[in-house]
Amino acid sequence: MRNLLWIGCLLLSLGVFAQDKPLTIEKIFSGGVLQTKGVQMMKWMRDGNSYSLTEYNKEQQANEIVKYDAADNQRTVLVPAAWLDKVRIQDYTWSNDSRKMLLFCNAQRVWRYPTRGDYQVLDMTTGKRRPLGATLPAASLMFAKFSPDGNKVAFVSRNNIYVEELVTQKITQLTFDGSDEIINGTFDWMYEEEFDCRDGFRWSGDGKSIAYWQSDTKGTGVFYMINNTDSLYSRPIPLPYPKVGTTLSAVKVGIVPVSGGQTQWIDIPGNPRDNYLPRMDYIPQSNDLTVHQFNRLQNCNTVWLVHDGQPTVLLTETDEAWVDANDRNQWIDGNSAFTWMSERDGWRHLYRVSRDGKSIRCLTPGNFDVISVTGTDVEKGFFYFIATEENFTQRYLYRATLNGKGKVQKISPAEQKGQHNYNFSPTGKWALHSFHNALTPPVYSMVQFPSGKTARILEDNAETKKKFDGLHLPVKEFIKADIGHIVLDAWMIKPKDFDPAKKYPVIVDIYGEPAGSTVQDSWGGGDLWHQYLAQEGYIVMSIDNRGTNVPRGRQWRKCIYKNIGTVNTDEQAAAMRKLLSEYPFMDAARVGITGWSGGGGLTLNCMFRYPDIYKTGIAVAFISRLDLYDAAYQERYMGLPEGKDDAYQKGSPLNYAGNLQGNLLIVHGTGDDNVHYQNCEMLMNELIRHKKMFSMLAYPMRSHGIYEGENTSLHLRLSMEKFWKEKL
C-alpha cells in the first residue's frame, strides 16, 4: 500500500494524474493542434452580385470552380473538375467578358512569392484548355493578363514582355534587352521587398499599348550568398542589393505598342538612380497614365499625369520624415477626381483630389487614422474603410461619403470586439466579412450593404474554436504601460496555474520598428508558441513602442525617424521597468527578451544598453549594423548616413556589443537574402573582440523565415526552448 501511495505521488508530480500538458512543440509546428478553414481563392464576379471560388469535388477527386449568388447562395458550377483534369491551379483570372479564364499553375518562388510558373487559357464555352507561351521555357511566365477585349494575353518571361494573340497563337516579343541586369515588366529584390512591387506592366484602356517598368541593376552593389550544402564545391549566389548610401537601380517607365516597335520612355525629371517609381497605373478606360515618383529620402512623392507620353505634375505630397506609397487611388465622378491618402493634418485620412490637383478635400475628418480603404459604392456615393478610434489593438469598418458631406459612421457589429476585414464586391453592395480576435478563430460571413446585415455565415471554424477552448489555455491579457510621456499597449500571458505570490521568469517578444505591430487583438493561430512558453512556467509579454505601425497618428509613427535603435530601445526598457514595478510576480532577476528581424536588432540593443533589465536574449535574423540593410527601407526611416556619431551609429547594436553581460543566443540563416548573414558574422567579430561569451546557431541556406528543409522550424523552437530553460 505504501509503495502504491508513493507511486501515485510520483505520477502526480509528473502530471500523469493531473491534466496532461495540452501543448507540445512538435504538435504546434506540425500544424496538428489548431487548423482553420477559409474561403479558397474567392473572386467577385463583375456584376458585383456573385462570386467564384474553388471547391473540392470528392467524386472527381479534384478541384472545380463554382459560382455563388450573394443574395440567395444559389450554386452554379462554372468550371467542372473534368475541365481542369486534376491540374493544380494556384490562381485564376477572368477576361472582361467572362468567356475565358487564365489558370496559373506550377508556381515557382521568386524572392518572396510564387510568381513564376505556367499559364493555361480556358475557353468557358468549350471547356478546352491550352498552354500559354508554348514556345517559351516551362514555368517561366509571370503576371499574364488579358487585354481589355479579351483577345490577347500579355506576360513576362525571362525579364522580357510578350503578347500572344489567342486565336492565332502568334507571340510577339515587345522587349528584347531583358537579362540578369535589365529587368522588364517585373522588379528587382528591393522593389518587391520595400514597395510591394512584382507585377510590372499595365494594359492601356484601348488595349493597343502596354506601359511597363524597366529596372537597370548595373552599377548596384552585388551581395554574394554562399551555398555550401548542395555540391562538392561551394557556389556563390549573386544578389543585386543596394545597401544604405550606395547606388540604386535605375528605374524608368515606358510605353510600347502591342504590335511591337520602339518603347517611348516617359521623360520624368531627375536622376533615375536617385529616385523611386513605386506606383504606375492607367486611369480607368483611358490611355492617360499616372506615375508616382519618390525622391531618394522618400519624403516627397510627386504624382505625374502622363498624356500622349508627356508628364505634368498632378500632385505633390511631402513630409518632414517620410511619405508612404499610396495604394488603391480610385478615380471617381467620371475620372474627374481621385482619392488620396495623406497625413498632412497629423492623422492618416482619405482625401478627394480634383483631376487638376487644385481642389483637395478631406473625406474622413477626425482624430483617428484610416488604416485602409476596402470598398466603394459609387451609385450611393459611399466608400468603406478600416479604422479604430479607441482601442488601437482592434480594427473596425467605417463608412463616409465620396463628396465629403455627412458624418463618418461605424458599421462593424458593436458586439464583435476584435479585428474586422471586408472584401467588397465591385459595386460595394456585398462583402465577404472576416472577424477574429485573440480568442476567436476567423468567422467568415456574407454581408449586404449599405445595411451591413449578415446574410449568412460561410465558415465559422466552430470545430477549431471548440478545440481551442478545450485546451483551457490562459487568456491573453491586454494591458497598458504608462511610461510618463506616453501610454503603451502590451499583452501578457500567465502560466496556467498562476500564483500571484510566486516569482516567474519573463520573456518579452518584440518587433518595435515601423513595418509592424505585435500587440494586436487578433487570432494568430491561437498564439500557441507563446502559450507553450507560458505552459512551461514563463510570463510571456509583448509591448508596442512608439514608431510601430499602429493607428495612433502621425507623431506616434514618425517620432522614430532617425531614431531606430534609440527611441524603441529606450521605450521598451522604460515600459519593462514600469511593469516590473506594477507586477511583483514578475521576477526582475529573470527577464528575457527575443525578436526576429528588426525585433532581433532591438533585442540586441536592449541586451547591450540595458543589461540591468534584460538578463537573457535570443536574437533571430537580426540587423546588427543599420547600414548593412537595404537602402529603401533604412533611408526611409533613418535618412542618409552623416558620418561619425550619426543616427546610424547610435542605433546600431554592433556598437554596444562590449556592454553584454547576460546570456545571448544569436540565430541566422546563411541564405537570408533579406537581412544578410553578414550581420551575424560582424556581430560575432565584435563580441569576440570584447571577450564576450555568447551562443550561436546558423541554419545553412535558410532564408529570412528560417523554415526551409525538414524539421527546420521545429529545430529552431526546440533550440529556443532549451536556451530559455538553461539560461532563464
N, C-alpha and C positions, 0 to 999 in steps of 0.2 A: 504493500500500500504506500509506504514511504517512497519507494522508487517511482511508482506511478505519479505520485504528487510532485516529485522532483522533475520528472519528465514533462509533466503538464506545465510546471512553472517555466521550464526551459523553452518549451514550444510557445508559450505565451509571450516570453521575452523576445522570441524570434518573429513574432507576428503571425504564427500559424493559427492560433486560436482567435487572435484579433483579426480584423478585416485585412485581407491581403492588400499590399500597396497597389493601387489601381493603375499606375503608370510605370512603364519601363522605357528606356531609351530605344531599345530595339523595336518596340511596338510603335513608338512615336515616329521614328524615321523610316519605318517600312510602310507608313500610311495605314496601318492596321487598327488605329484607335477610332478616329472620327473622320468620316468621309461625307462630303456634301454633294448634292446634285444641283445642277443649274439648268439653264435653257440654252441648249447647244447651237451655236452658230445661227442665232436668231437674227433675221434681217427683215426690216419693214418693206412691204411692197409699195410701189409708187402711189397707189390710191390712198395710202395712209390709213386704211381700214382693215388691213390684213397683214400677216407676216409669215415668213417662211422659216423653217428650221430643219435640222437633221434629226431623224429618229431611227432607231434600230429595228429592223424587220426580223423578227425571230424565225419566221418560216424560211425567208431567203438567207438568213444569217448574214445580213449586210445592211448598210445604212440606206435610207431613202430620204428625199427632201419633200416635206409636206407644207401645206398652207393652212393657216387657221384664220377664221374671221374673228376680229377682236370683239365684235358685239355679241355673237351667239356661239362662238367656239366651234363653228362648223369646220370639219376637217376635210381637206382635199389633198390627194397625193399628186404632187407636181412632177417629181422625178422618181419613178418606181425603182426599187432596188435592182431590178433586172437591167435597167438602163445603165446603172453605174457598174454593174458586173464586178462587185466587190472591190472596186477601186477605192482606196482610202483617200478621201479628199480632206485637205486642211482648210480650204476656204472656197467660196464660190461667189460670183457676181453676176448680175443680170445685165443684159442690154437694155437700153431705154425703152424699147418696145416689148420687153419681156419675152421675146421669141427665141432668144439664145441665152446660153449660160456659159461662163468660163469656170472651169473646175481646176483648182490648184492642188497639186499632189506631189509626192516625193520631195517634200520640202527639206531644204538644207540650210543649216545655220550660217549666217553671215554676221560676224561680230555677235551682237546680242540675239538677233531674231532669225527665225527660219523664213527668209525672204527669197530664197532662190530655189527653183525646182522645175517641174514640168506643168504645162497647162494643156487642157483639152477643151475643145469647143463642143458644146452640146446643143443640138438642134431640138428645140422644145416641140416642134411639130412632128418630127420623125423619130425622135429618141436616139438618133445616131450621134456617136462621138468620133472626133478625130483629133490627133495631136496638133498643137500649135507649134510653129517654128520647127517643122520636121527636119529641115536640113541643118539645124544647129545642134551643138553638143547637148546630150541629155542632161537634165537637171541644171541648165544654165540660164533659164528665163526668169525675169524678175518683173513684177508690177504690171502685168498685162492688163490692158484696159480697152474696152470697146470705144469706137468712135461715136460721136453723138447720134449718127444714123444707124449704128449697129452693123455696118457693112465691113468694117476694118477693125483690126486689133493692133495696138502698139505695145511694144515691150522692150526690155533691156536684156542684152546678152553680152557677157564679157566686156562690160563698160561701153557698149555702143547701143544705139537706139534703132529699132527696126519697126516696120509696119507691114502687116500681112493682110491682103485682100481675101476675104473669107470665101467668095465664090470661086475665084481663080486660083487661090492659094499662092498667089505671087507675093514674094517677100521683097520689100525694098529696104535697103540699108540706108539710114539717114545720116549717121555719123561714122567716121572711118578712123579717127585718131585715138579711139579708146585703147587703154593699155593699163599696166600696173600703176602708171603715174598720172595719166589723163583719164578722168572718170566722167562719163556722160550718163545722165539720166538717173544717177544714184549718187551716193556720197561717201566720203572717207570716214574713218572711225570717229573723229571728233564731232562732225556734224550729227552723226547718229546719236552719240552719247549725250551731247550737250544741248542740241536743238531738236532732238527727236525727228530728224530728217532721214528718210530712207527712200521713199518713192520720189524720184527726181524729175518727173516730166508731167505736163498737162496738155490735154486736147483743147484747141481753140473752140469757140462757140459754133463756128461753121464747119468744123471738122477738117479744115484744109491745111492746118499747120499745127505744130507742136512746139510749146515753149519748154525749155529744159535747162537744168543747171549743168555746168561743167566745172569740175574741180581739177586744178593742176597742182599736184602734190610735189612736183620737182622743187628742190630747194628747202623743203621742210626737213627737220631732223628725223632720222630713222632710228627707232629703238629696236634692238635685237633681243628677242627671247631665245633661249637655248633649249632645244628638245634633246634630252639625254636618255630618253626611255624607249624610243621606237626602233633604234637601229644600232649597229656596231659602233658607228661614229656619231658624234653629236651633230645636230643640224640647227643652224641659225634661222630664226623666223623674223624677217624684216617687217617692221610696222611703222609707216609714216605717222608721226605723232608730234605735233607742235607743243613743246613744253613752254612754261611761262617765259615770256620775253623773247621767244625765238620766232623764226619765220613761219608765217601761216600759209596754208594753201591759198592759191589764187582762184577765187570762185567768181563765175560770171553767169549771166542768163542770156540765152539766145533763142531765136525763133527760126524753125526750119520748116520748109514746105513738106507736106506729107508725100508729095510726088517725088521728092528728092531735090537736091540742089544745095546752094550755099546757105549757111546759117547767118542770119542777121543778128549780130550781137548788140545788146542794149547798152548804150553808152551812158552808164551810171557814173557820175564823177567820183574821183577818189582812187587811191591805190588799192587794187583788189586784194593785195596781201596785207592790207591794214584795215580791212572791213569784213563784215559778215553779211550774207544774204540768206537769212534763215527762213523766210516765207516768200512764196510767189504763187499767185493764182489768177486765173481769168475771172473777170466779173461775169456772173452767170449770163448765159445766152448772148455773149458778146465776144469780140476779139480784142477788147481792151484788157490790159494786164496790170496787176498791182504787184510791186516788188518792195519788200521791207529790207532796208539797209541799216545795219548796226555799225557804229564805229568800233574800233578795237576794244575800247574800255566798256562798251555796251551801256553807256549812259545816255545815248542818243539813238533814236530809231527814226529814220526818215522813210516815209512811205511815198514811193514813186508811182504815179499813174502813167502807164505806157500806152500811147495811142499812135497807131501807124509806126511803131518802132521808136517813137520819140518820148523820153521820160520828162515829166514835170512833177514838182513836189506837191503832194496832196496833203500831207500831214507830217508834223514833226513832234515827237514825244521825247522829253528829256527828264532826267532825274539826277540829283547830286550823287547818288550811289549807283544804281543800275536800273535799267528798264527790262521787263520781261517780254518774251516773244508773245505776240497777240495771236490767239487761235480763234477759229470759228467767227471771224468777222463776217457778219451776214449783211448782204445787200438787201435793202427794203424799199418799198414805195417805188417800184419800177426802176430800181437801181439809181434812185436819186439821192440815197443816203445809205450809210452803213453803220454797223455797231462797232464799238471800240472800247477795250478795257484799259483803264488808267488809274493811277494812284495820285493824281495831281492834287486832290484835296485832302490827302492824308489817309484815305481809305481806298480800297480797290473797288471801283464802280464801273458800271457799263454806261457808255455814252452813245448818243446818236450824233453822227457827223455827216454834214451835207457833202455831196459829191465834190463841191469846190473847196471843201475844208474850212469854210468860213464860219459855219454855224456848228457849235458843239454844245450839246445839252445833256446833262446827267439824267439818266433814267432810273437810277436806284439811290436816291439821296438818303443819307443817314450815317450814323456812326457804326458801321459794320462793313465787312468785306464780302464782295461777291467772289465765290470760290470758282464757280464755272457756270456757263450758260448751257442748259440742257435741251431746250426746245423752243419752238416759236409757232404760234397760231396767228398767221398773217391775217386771216379772214376776220378774226375777232380783235386783232390788234394787241395780243398778249405775247410776252415771252416769259420763260420759266428759267429759274436759276437756283443753284445750291448756295446756301449761306448759313450762318448761325449768328445770333445776336447776343446770346448769353453764355452758353456752355461751349467752350472752344474745342471740346473733345467730341462734339456731335455735329451732324450735318442734316439740314432740312431743305425742303423745296419751298421757294417763294415765287410770286408772280408780280409782274409790273407791266406797264403799257409801253408800246413802241413809240408813242408820241410824248411820253414824259408826263402825262396828266394822270391824276389819281394817285392813290397810296399803294405802297408795296404791301402785298398780302402773303401771309404764311399759309402754305397749302398742306404740308405733310400732316398726317394724323397726330394730334397732340398727345395721345396716349402711347405712341410708339417713340420712346426715348432712345436715341442712338444715331445710326448712320443711314441716310436715305440716298438712293441714286435712282435716276429715271432715264430710260432710253425712249425718247419721244418718236412718234411717227412723223413723217414729213409734214403732215398737216397740223400737228400739235394737238390732235383730238384724242389720241390714245398714247399710253406709255407703258412700257414694262418697268415695274417698280420693284426694287430690291430694298429690303430693310434688314439690318442686323445690328447687334451690339455685343458687348463682351460676354454676355450670357446666352445670346440667341444666334444660332446659325442663320444664314440668309433665307429670307422668305420672299419668294417671287410672286408677283400678282399683276394682273392686267387692270389698269386704272383708266377711267374715262375722264376727259376734260372738256369744258372748264370746271365741272362739278368736283373733280378729284375723288369720285366714288370708285371703290373697288368692284370690278365686275366679277372677278373670280381669282382664286388662288391657283397659280400654276405649279408651284413647288414650295412646300413648307418645311422640308427637311425635318419632319417630325421625329423620324427614327433617330436621326443624328442628335436632335435635342434630347430625346429620351436617354440615349447612351451617355451624353454629356452630363445630364442631371444624375444619372446612375453612378457616375464616378465620384460624386459627393466631394468635389474639389472646393477649396476655399474660394470665396468671392474676390475678384479683383476690385480693390477699393480705390476710388479716385479721391485724391487728397490735394491739399494746397501747401505750398511752401512760400511763406511771406519772408522775403529777404530784404525788406525795407523799401527799396526803390521800386519794387515790382513783386507781384504775387505770381508764382509759377505753378503750372499744373503738373501733377505727378500721379502715379499709381503705385499700389503696394499689394503684394500677395503674401499672406502669412502662412506658416505651416498649419496643417490641418488641426492638430491637437495643440493649438496655440495657447500658451500660458503667459499672461502679461507679467507675471512675476519672474519669468526667466529672461536670460540674455541670449539673443540669437545673432549669428553672423548674418551679414547683409551683402547682397550682390546687387549692384546698380548697373542696369543695361541701358546704354545711352547711344544717341547719334549726335544731336547738337549742332548741325550745320543747316544751311538754307534749303537743301534739297529734300528734307523730310521732317517727319514728326513721329515720335514714339509713344506719345501719350494720347491715344485715341480710344473712344468707346466703340470699338469695332470687334468683329468676331475673331479674325486672325487664326482660324483653325482651333479656337479654344485656348490658344496660347499655351500649348501643352509642354513646351520646353521649360518655360518659366514655372509652370505648375509642377513639373517634375522636380525642379530645384527646390521649390517650396516644400514638396513632399519629403525631400531629403533633409529638411530642417533649416532652410535658409529663409530669411526675409528677402524677397525679390522686389526690386523697385525700378522705376524709370522716371526721369524728370525732363521736361522740355524747357530749356533756357531760351532767352531772347535770341532771335536770329533764326530759329527753326521755322519751318513752313506752316505757320499757324495763323488763322484768320483773326489777328488781333491788331490790324492796322499797319501802315507803312513803317512807323517808327519802331514797332516791335521787330519786324523782319529785317529792317535795314540798318539798325544800330550795329550790326555785326560787320558792316562794310569796313574793310581794312582792319578787322578785329577778330578774324577767325583764329582760334587758339588762345585768345586772351579773354574776350567777353564771355564766351561759352565756358571756358575753364573756370574763371572766377565765379560765375553764377552757379555752376554745378557744385563747386566747393561750398559756396555760401548756403545753398539750399540743403546740402548734406549736413552742414553744421547745425542749421536750424532744425532739421528733422530729428537729428540725434538728440538735441536738447528737449524736443517735444515728446519723443517716444523712447522712454527709458528701457524698453525691452530690446532695442537695437544696441548691439554690442559695439561701442565706439572703437574697441581694440581689434575688431574683426570686420572691417569694411572692405569689400572687394568691388572692383569696377571692370566693366567689359564693354566693348563696342566693335563694330565692323566698319571698315572703310573710313569715312570721316569720323565715325564713332570710335574707330581704333586709334586714330590720331588724337582724339580728345581723351581717350583712356590714358594714352602715354603722357599727355600734358598734365592730367590730373595726378597721375602717379609721380611724375617728376617734380611738379611745382607745389603739390600739397601732400607730401609724404606723411605728414602728421595725421591726415584723414584716411587716405587710401593705403591699405597695407598689402593688398594683393590685386593684381590686374591681369587680364587676358586681352591683348590687342590683336584683332584679326584683320588681315588685308588692309593694313593701315598706311597712311601717309606720314612719313617721318620728317620730311622737308617739303614745305609747301611749294617750292618752285620746281619740284620733280613732277608735279601733276600737269594736266593739260591746260593750255593757255586759255581756252574759252571759259572754263569753269572758274579757275583760280583768279584770273584777271577780272572777271565779272564781279567777284566778291572782295577782291583784295587790291585791285589796281595793278599797276606795273611796279616791279621791284625798284627801289630807290637807293640801294646800297647798304652800307653798314648800319646796323641797328634799325632797319626799317621794319614795316609791319610783317614782312615775310620772316625776318629773323626772330622777331618777338613771338610769332605764332607757331614756329616750327619746334616740335618736341625734341628733335635731334639736339638742339642747342641747350637742353636742360637735362640730358641723359646722365650727366655726372651727379645729379641730385638723387638718383634712385636709391631707395632704402628698403623697399618691400620686395615681395615676390612677384616676378614678372614672367609671363609666358607670351611670346610673340609667335604669331601664326601667319603664314603666307603661302599662296600658290605660286609656283615658279613660272607658270604660264599665264599669269594675270596680265591681260592686255590693257587693263584699266588703271589700276594702281600697281605699278611695276614692282617686281620682287627686289629691284634695286633699292627701294625704300627699306626693306628688311636688312639687306647686307650693309647699307650705310649706317643704320642704327646699331647693328651688331658691332661694327668697327668702333663706333663711338663708345658703346658700353664697355668693350674690351679695353679701349684706351684709358677709361676711368677705373678699370679693375672692378667692374660691377658684374655680379653673378646674375644670370638670367637663364630661362629655359626657352627653347626654340623648336618649332615644328614646321617643316616645309613639306608641301604637297606637290609632288612632281607633275608639272604641266597642267595643274588645275587652274581654272580661270578665277575671276574675282569672286564668284559664288562658291568656290571650293565644293563642287558637287559631282564632277565628272568621275567616272570609274566606280567599280563595285565597292560598296560599303564606305565610300568617302565621307558622306555626311554623318553616318553612324560613327565612324572612327573619330572624326573631329569632336563630336559631342561627348563621346566616351573620354577622350583626352581632356576636354574641358572639365568634365565632372571629376576626373581623377585629380586634376590640379587643384580645383576648389577644395576637395576633401583633404588633400595632403597639406595645403598651404593656408586654408582659411578656417 
